[in-house]
Amino acid sequence: MACLPTLSQVNKRDSLIQQLGKSKEDTAKVLLLCAIGEATENNEPETAKQYFRQAGLLSRKLHYDAGEYKYLYLYGNALIIQGNYDSSLYYQQQALAMAEKMKDSLSIGISLFNIGISYREMSSFEKAIEYCLRGRKIIDELGNEKLEMQVDDALQVLYYNRTNYDQAIVYGEKAVALARKLGMKEYLGKYLINVSLSYQNRNQPKKTMAVLEEALKIGQELQDNRILMVVRQNLAGAALKQHDYALTRKYAEETLDLSRKIGSTDGETTALRTIAVTYLQEGKLATAKAYAHQAMALSKTWNYKVEELSLYRLLSGIGYAEKDLEHGLLYDDTMYAKLEGMVKEVISKQSADLEKKYETEKKESRIHQLEAEKTVQDLRIRQKNIINYILIGGAATLSFIALLTYRNYRQKQALQQKRINELQTEKQLAATEAVLKGEEQERTRLAKDLHDGLGGMLSGIKYSFNTMKGNLIMTAENLQAFERGIDMLDSSINEMRRVAHNLMPEALVKFGLDTALRDFCHDINQSGSLKLQYQSSGLENVEIESNTAITVYRIVQELVNNVLKHAGAATAVVQIIKNETGIAITVEDDGKGFDTAILQRSKGIGWSNIHSRIDYLNGKMDIESTPQKGTSVLIELPV
């Protein structure tokens, strides 16, 4: 449901339409057209869009920026109601540009938040959070309770989509309370529907039914078809969980009629699939198949990827129920192939972004290098010209003057060489810092993409499969294959979470260096591969700069990994001490030790990374190791 909902009372709409015939071609008519569209969009979104377009045309004719802004963001909201999220994002971005042109803080905050909602509906949760938080900061500063209410509801839906149902309920109940306080029933109905989803996922059926029944009464009172459609859709889901297929179909058919009436293709698709499930459970396979194929056609037309996966699974179940093993397996294989394609698409996009960024940075580095070389060459040419002029002009001078000139030239050259050396050192440190920051930024971005994007998608698919499991009739062999698929999905989710955690430990961002290192050592202990003891001093209640904390964490991580891979140790100790002079890191093990001279010849990536990070922080490292007696590494960082 849209972030910023609008009025839908029939009486108000009719009254506004009567006023339209008497209005002049001025800014008041622009606002009147927008108000009619707002009063119409939930029941007749296409009609509402026509009024919004008229408002936009008149605004441009009058050079009325505020009216054109209102047209853009209202038109974008109507597109969200219809499930056309790509187009909605385009119009909300245009609205933001107009708001910035007007320098209107309130409009900028609303547009930022609406862009976040469009990204949320497109499952781009990282961008959704970025824009929503930017918009919320502006809106909070204005102290507008109505906007705060809408912000809370939008955050509720965002946390729901990230499967953080407890946090979603917190924001949902705040939005509901504010809607009651302000007496805004048209908002209250939508917020009750949204919070019912989180109650249902938290297995709170009484609360779920209570809020849905209240929302149903509000929808009937306001004659708001969208509220009525979504309430019935959720009631159908609740009835399906109770295996009441007749009641499920009744609500789903009502949902289907209402979604077609308001042009909601996503609601129509879900309703058709739900009806097909009920017929499958009653053994009416031909009817179930017909409804499933209708839903599949809509899913492909509007690119509802997750819904398409659910439909392939449903058609597979129908095929097995018809004892049509060939089609059952075909739909199963298609579903898994598309799921694999979706995962590959996400990974491929991330890889392409990384490659593009690498190539761009590589080109920029080459340009800077050529510019530096050209500057040095110009300096050399200028030096040679000066020397030549001096030699020509001083040919007749005394040898003493020539000697002084020569000495002066040598001194200048030495100073220039010293400055060049200093610049090269600074350039190397800057390059190291850029590489380390870029590496951590990419690790952070990849971790967020995996956790928020792919993690949420896989969890959602797992939930859909578990929901379908109770509604399908399968042979023992097929049930075993289904369970094996669920196990594979669980393994994929766990592996994804492990990779995301390694890329950027959540504890480091939230709780700081000391907690992150303690958790890291605890995880190593839990694995049973090494008994690792962690000791720290002086890190309590000390805030360490982000880049420094990340660098120290990576150094310790790399040293412990070396112990695990090469030392053959039974026990090890990690000690971190923070004092006035800096940070001291000690990692000791009782492993087989090695000849430290080989580090001078080593080209391994691990030691290279450790040296780069130590150099970046202007630190120094001392290694002591004796064969069969273990290794001790001491690193001192002046931070």
Secondary structure as GFF3:
##gff-version 3
##sequence-region A 1 639
A	DSSP	alpha_helix	10	20	.	.	.	ID=ss1
A	DSSP	alpha_helix	27	40	.	.	.	ID=ss2
A	DSSP	alpha_helix	45	62	.	.	.	ID=ss3
A	DSSP	alpha_helix	65	81	.	.	.	ID=ss4
A	DSSP	alpha_helix	85	102	.	.	.	ID=ss5
A	DSSP	alpha_helix	105	121	.	.	.	ID=ss6
A	DSSP	alpha_helix	125	142	.	.	.	ID=ss7
A	DSSP	alpha_helix	145	161	.	.	.	ID=ss8
A	DSSP	alpha_helix	165	182	.	.	.	ID=ss9
A	DSSP	alpha_helix	185	201	.	.	.	ID=ss10
A	DSSP	alpha_helix	205	222	.	.	.	ID=ss11
A	DSSP	alpha_helix	225	241	.	.	.	ID=ss12
A	DSSP	alpha_helix	245	262	.	.	.	ID=ss13
A	DSSP	alpha_helix	265	281	.	.	.	ID=ss14
A	DSSP	alpha_helix	285	302	.	.	.	ID=ss15
A	DSSP	alpha_helix	305	321	.	.	.	ID=ss16
A	DSSP	alpha_helix	325	393	.	.	.	ID=ss17
A	DSSP	alpha_helix	399	448	.	.	.	ID=ss18
A	DSSP	pi_helix	449	455	.	.	.	ID=ss19
A	DSSP	alpha_helix	456	469	.	.	.	ID=ss20
A	DSSP	alpha_helix	476	503	.	.	.	ID=ss21
A	DSSP	alpha_helix	506	511	.	.	.	ID=ss22
A	DSSP	alpha_helix	513	527	.	.	.	ID=ss23
A	DSSP	beta_strand	531	537	.	.	.	ID=ss24
A	DSSP	alpha_helix	546	562	.	.	.	ID=ss25
A	DSSP	pi_helix	563	567	.	.	.	ID=ss26
A	DSSP	beta_strand	571	579	.	.	.	ID=ss27
A	DSSP	beta_strand	582	589	.	.	.	ID=ss28
A	DSSP	three_ten_helix	596	600	.	.	.	ID=ss29
A	DSSP	alpha_helix	605	616	.	.	.	ID=ss30
A	DSSP	beta_strand	620	626	.	.	.	ID=ss31
A	DSSP	beta_strand	630	637	.	.	.	ID=ss32
###
